[in-house]
Amino acid sequence: MTTEGKHGDDIPPTDFNPWRDIMLVVTFLTRLPVPITDHAIRPLASAAWAFPIAGIVTGGVGGAVFYGAVLLGTPLLVAVVLGLAASVLLSGGLHEDGLADVADGFGGGATREKKLEIMHDSRIGAYGVLAVIFSAGLRVAAYAAIADQAGMQVVFAAFLGVGILSRGLLPAVMMALPIARTDGLSKSAGRPGVAGVSISLTLGLIGVVLPFHARYEPVALAVVGAGVAVFVLCLIAKRQIGGQTGDVIGAAQQIGEIAFLVMLSAAFGGNL
């Protein structure tokens, strides 16, 4: 049973079951084979508070693969690519796909309806290909720069922290922007309430601060950069299609992750 919230599409949970919510989020945001129970019938928005926990899985595995590859003597750049590849494979490329669709739709559509039509198409165009290439390239370059400037342990912390933070920002996007289409993933997921968004943001901030120990100033700058970048994407999405879709949510994760890593590399490099 669900109730309607103040946004019309808000679907707050009627009962709180942390384990069920975590399983729902891990099922949706990763490719881990978790047991399917009654959590499958709940709207995703009801478990939005747990989004950062999926980041612990994807970021932790990516960082572990990177660190393990370095310990085995793999060249730094290769280790970074392996770590990023592990993280992306574990998420099923869900967010990269959203970024590609948004780039194609926003870049290739002349009207709101055409943009939504392009985004709904499973095929990928030139804008989408370029967006994914630039996303991967910027992240690899940023991780490599952080390793050179701050060491391998900080790179592991960056993998873990950005995985948590970038997903912790997503419920805020879901709540802040109206749903842009009458069907699709965003409509079925619903919109989280203030409590779920607040918990998600809190977990995201805690999850990105703790791994870095005392290096708070570079992390603070990177967090601000990620937040500003996601906010700008929200403004663009509102102007382009009138709100958010599942693809916009995926693109927000990518934009937040890229901005965080680029800002962090600049901060550790003494350029900020």
Backbone torsions as a table, in degrees:
resi	resn	phi	psi	omega
1	MET	NA	137.7	178.6
2	THR	-127.7	162.4	176.2
3	THR	-124.9	157.8	-178.3
4	GLU	-92.7	131.7	-179.6
5	GLY	-95.5	-168.8	-172.8
6	LYS	-69.9	-21.2	179.1
7	HIS	-85.3	-7.0	-177.9
8	GLY	90.8	-44.5	-179.4
9	ASP	-104.5	1.2	178.8
10	ASP	-63.8	138.2	179.0
11	ILE	-130.7	78.5	179.3
12	PRO	-70.0	149.8	-179.9
13	PRO	-69.5	142.2	178.0
14	THR	-87.6	-18.9	174.5
15	ASP	-147.1	145.7	-173.3
16	PHE	-100.7	118.7	177.9
17	ASN	-132.7	93.0	-173.7
18	PRO	-55.2	-44.3	-177.8
19	TRP	-62.7	-43.3	179.0
20	ARG	-61.9	-42.5	-179.9
21	ASP	-64.7	-42.3	179.2
22	ILE	-62.8	-42.8	178.8
23	MET	-62.9	-38.9	178.0
24	LEU	-62.5	-46.4	-178.8
25	VAL	-66.3	-44.2	179.7
26	VAL	-64.5	-37.8	176.9
27	THR	-61.5	-41.4	-175.2
28	PHE	-80.7	-41.1	-171.4
29	LEU	-95.6	-5.1	176.0
30	THR	-134.6	176.5	176.7
31	ARG	-107.8	20.0	177.3
32	LEU	-68.7	137.5	179.9
33	PRO	-80.6	80.2	179.8
34	VAL	-91.1	152.8	-179.6
35	PRO	-64.9	136.5	179.5
36	ILE	-93.6	120.8	177.1
37	THR	-128.1	-148.6	-177.2
38	ASP	-69.5	-9.0	179.3
39	HIS	-65.0	-21.4	-176.0
40	ALA	-65.8	-22.0	-176.6
41	ILE	-93.5	-2.3	-179.7
42	ARG	-86.7	146.7	176.6
43	PRO	-67.1	144.1	-176.6
44	LEU	-60.8	-35.2	-178.3
45	ALA	-59.6	-28.2	-179.4
46	SER	-68.2	-19.1	-179.9
47	ALA	-112.5	15.4	-174.1
48	ALA	-60.2	-27.6	179.3
49	TRP	-58.4	-25.1	-174.9
50	ALA	-92.0	2.8	179.8
51	PHE	-51.2	-43.5	-179.0
52	PRO	-59.4	-25.6	-178.8
53	ILE	-66.2	-34.7	174.4
54	ALA	-62.7	-31.7	177.2
55	GLY	-68.2	-30.4	175.0
56	ILE	-61.2	-40.7	-178.8
57	VAL	-68.1	-55.6	-175.1
58	THR	-68.2	-45.0	-179.9
59	GLY	-69.4	-39.1	179.5
60	GLY	-64.8	-42.1	178.2
61	VAL	-66.5	-43.6	178.6
62	GLY	-60.1	-44.8	179.0
63	GLY	-65.8	-38.2	179.5
64	ALA	-66.0	-42.0	177.7
65	VAL	-62.7	-44.2	177.4
66	PHE	-58.1	-51.0	-175.6
67	TYR	-65.4	-40.6	178.0
68	GLY	-63.3	-40.6	179.0
69	ALA	-63.9	-39.4	177.9
70	VAL	-63.7	-43.8	-179.8
71	LEU	-63.3	-28.8	178.8
72	LEU	-83.3	0.7	176.4
73	GLY	92.0	11.0	178.1
74	THR	-68.5	138.1	176.0
75	PRO	-53.8	147.1	-173.2
76	LEU	-52.9	-50.4	-175.9
77	LEU	-63.6	-38.7	177.3
78	VAL	-64.8	-41.8	178.8
79	ALA	-61.8	-39.9	177.8
80	VAL	-62.4	-45.8	179.9
81	VAL	-62.6	-41.3	178.5
82	LEU	-62.9	-42.8	178.8
83	GLY	-63.6	-45.1	179.2
84	LEU	-65.2	-40.9	179.0
85	ALA	-62.1	-40.6	178.9
86	ALA	-63.0	-42.1	179.8
87	SER	-64.4	-43.9	-179.4
88	VAL	-67.0	-42.8	179.7
89	LEU	-62.8	-37.7	-179.1
90	LEU	-67.7	-31.3	177.6
91	SER	-87.7	-4.4	-178.5
92	GLY	72.3	16.4	-177.9
93	GLY	64.5	22.6	-175.6
94	LEU	-59.0	-45.8	-175.7
95	HIS	-77.2	-35.3	175.9
96	GLU	-62.6	-38.5	177.6
97	ASP	-63.1	-41.5	176.9
98	GLY	-62.3	-42.9	178.4
99	LEU	-60.9	-44.1	-179.8
100	ALA	-62.1	-43.7	-179.5
101	ASP	-65.7	-40.1	178.5
102	VAL	-65.0	-43.3	179.1
103	ALA	-61.5	-43.6	178.2
104	ASP	-63.7	-46.6	-176.8
105	GLY	-67.3	-50.4	-178.2
106	PHE	-68.0	-34.1	-177.7
107	GLY	-83.6	-28.5	-172.6
108	GLY	-108.7	-12.1	-177.5
109	GLY	-95.7	138.3	-179.5
110	ALA	-89.1	-26.9	-179.3
111	THR	-125.5	166.2	178.8
112	ARG	-58.3	-44.8	-178.7
113	GLU	-63.1	-40.9	-179.8
114	LYS	-68.1	-38.8	178.2
115	LYS	-61.0	-45.6	179.5
116	LEU	-65.3	-36.4	178.0
117	GLU	-64.4	-43.4	179.5
118	ILE	-65.1	-42.2	-179.9
119	MET	-64.4	-31.1	-179.7
120	HIS	-76.1	-21.6	-179.6
121	ASP	-70.7	132.2	-178.2
122	SER	-73.8	-16.1	179.0
123	ARG	-74.9	153.3	-178.8
124	ILE	-113.0	137.9	-178.7
125	GLY	-106.2	-171.1	-176.0
126	ALA	-62.2	-43.6	179.2
127	TYR	-59.9	-42.4	-179.3
128	GLY	-65.3	-44.0	178.6
129	VAL	-60.2	-46.3	-179.7
130	LEU	-63.5	-39.5	-179.9
131	ALA	-61.4	-44.1	-180.0
132	VAL	-67.9	-39.4	178.2
133	ILE	-62.0	-47.1	-179.9
134	PHE	-66.3	-37.3	178.4
135	SER	-60.4	-51.5	-179.7
136	ALA	-64.3	-43.0	-178.1
137	GLY	-63.0	-44.6	180.0
138	LEU	-65.1	-40.0	-179.5
139	ARG	-68.1	-43.1	178.1
140	VAL	-61.9	-45.3	-179.5
141	ALA	-63.2	-40.4	-179.7
142	ALA	-66.4	-44.8	178.4
143	TYR	-60.9	-42.4	179.8
144	ALA	-63.8	-40.2	178.8
145	ALA	-66.3	-40.8	178.4
146	ILE	-63.3	-41.2	178.0
147	ALA	-60.9	-41.8	-178.8
148	ASP	-68.5	-34.5	-174.2
149	GLN	-90.0	-32.6	-170.0
150	ALA	-128.8	-10.7	176.6
151	GLY	103.3	168.0	-172.9
152	MET	-68.0	-37.2	-178.8
153	GLN	-63.8	-35.0	178.5
154	VAL	-69.4	-33.8	176.2
155	VAL	-64.3	-43.5	176.0
156	PHE	-59.3	-43.6	178.0
157	ALA	-61.9	-36.4	179.3
158	ALA	-68.2	-43.1	176.0
159	PHE	-55.6	-50.2	-176.5
160	LEU	-68.6	-48.7	-175.5
161	GLY	-64.6	-43.6	-178.1
162	VAL	-71.8	-30.1	175.0
163	GLY	-61.5	-40.8	-179.8
164	ILE	-72.9	-50.9	-175.5
165	LEU	-62.3	-47.3	-174.5
166	SER	-62.2	-31.1	176.6
167	ARG	-84.0	-26.6	176.6
168	GLY	-67.6	-22.3	179.3
169	LEU	-80.0	-20.5	-170.0
170	LEU	-65.3	-41.5	178.1
171	PRO	-59.1	-32.3	177.4
172	ALA	-64.0	-38.8	177.0
173	VAL	-65.7	-42.2	179.5
174	MET	-61.3	-37.1	-179.2
175	MET	-79.7	-38.2	-172.7
176	ALA	-72.8	-34.4	-175.3
177	LEU	-103.4	138.0	174.8
178	PRO	-67.9	157.8	178.5
179	ILE	-74.8	129.5	-169.6
180	ALA	-87.2	-19.2	179.5
181	ARG	-129.8	158.0	-175.0
182	THR	-83.9	-4.4	177.0
183	ASP	-140.3	-174.0	176.7
184	GLY	95.0	-177.8	-172.5
185	LEU	-62.2	-44.9	-176.8
186	SER	-63.0	-38.7	179.3
187	LYS	-65.2	-45.3	-178.9
188	SER	-70.6	-28.8	-179.9
189	ALA	-71.4	-33.0	-177.2
190	GLY	82.3	-171.5	-179.5
191	ARG	-126.2	128.5	-176.5
192	PRO	-71.0	160.9	176.7
193	GLY	-88.3	179.7	-177.2
194	VAL	-62.1	-40.0	-178.1
195	ALA	-62.2	-46.9	179.8
196	GLY	-62.6	-41.5	178.8
197	VAL	-64.7	-43.2	-178.9
198	SER	-62.9	-43.3	179.2
199	ILE	-65.4	-42.6	-179.8
200	SER	-62.1	-45.3	178.9
201	LEU	-64.0	-40.2	179.6
202	THR	-64.2	-46.8	178.1
203	LEU	-62.8	-38.6	178.8
204	GLY	-62.1	-43.5	179.7
205	LEU	-68.3	-43.7	178.0
206	ILE	-61.7	-42.6	-177.2
207	GLY	-67.3	-24.2	179.3
208	VAL	-93.6	-23.0	-179.1
209	VAL	-82.8	-45.2	-174.1
210	LEU	-58.0	-43.8	-177.3
211	PRO	-63.7	-19.8	-175.6
212	PHE	-94.3	-2.5	177.0
213	HIS	56.9	-114.6	-172.9
214	ALA	-92.6	2.1	-177.5
215	ARG	-87.7	63.7	-170.1
216	TYR	-81.0	-33.1	-175.1
217	GLU	-64.7	-49.3	177.1
218	PRO	-61.0	-37.6	-179.7
219	VAL	-66.8	-41.2	179.3
220	ALA	-60.7	-43.1	178.0
221	LEU	-63.1	-40.4	-179.6
222	ALA	-68.1	-38.0	177.8
223	VAL	-63.4	-44.2	177.5
224	VAL	-60.8	-43.7	178.8
225	GLY	-60.3	-42.1	178.5
226	ALA	-64.4	-44.3	-179.9
227	GLY	-62.5	-43.0	179.2
228	VAL	-64.4	-42.6	-179.2
229	ALA	-62.2	-43.5	179.0
230	VAL	-67.1	-38.1	177.5
231	PHE	-61.7	-43.2	178.4
232	VAL	-63.0	-41.5	177.0
233	LEU	-60.1	-40.3	178.3
234	CYS	-60.3	-43.6	178.4
235	LEU	-62.1	-42.0	179.7
236	ILE	-65.4	-44.2	-179.5
237	ALA	-63.3	-40.2	178.5
238	LYS	-62.2	-40.5	-179.6
239	ARG	-73.3	-38.7	-174.1
240	GLN	-76.7	-46.8	-173.8
241	ILE	-129.8	4.2	176.7
242	GLY	84.6	8.2	-179.9
243	GLY	160.9	-143.3	-175.0
244	GLN	-124.2	153.4	171.7
245	THR	-130.0	177.3	175.1
246	GLY	-58.9	-34.7	178.6
247	ASP	-66.8	-39.2	178.3
248	VAL	-63.7	-39.9	178.1
249	ILE	-62.4	-43.7	177.2
250	GLY	-62.2	-42.1	179.1
251	ALA	-64.2	-35.5	179.0
252	ALA	-62.6	-38.9	176.8
253	GLN	-61.5	-44.7	-179.6
254	GLN	-65.0	-44.8	-179.6
255	ILE	-63.5	-42.5	178.1
256	GLY	-63.1	-41.9	-180.0
257	GLU	-65.5	-45.8	-179.8
258	ILE	-61.8	-48.5	-178.0
259	ALA	-61.1	-42.6	179.4
260	PHE	-60.0	-49.5	-175.4
261	LEU	-67.6	-40.1	178.7
262	VAL	-64.5	-45.6	178.7
263	MET	-64.1	-39.2	-180.0
264	LEU	-65.4	-41.6	178.5
265	SER	-64.3	-38.5	178.0
266	ALA	-68.0	-39.1	-179.8
267	ALA	-66.3	-44.9	179.0
268	PHE	-69.2	-25.9	178.4
269	GLY	-82.3	-0.1	179.1
270	GLY	79.5	14.8	-178.2
271	ASN	-93.2	-2.1	177.4
272	LEU	-128.9	NA	NA
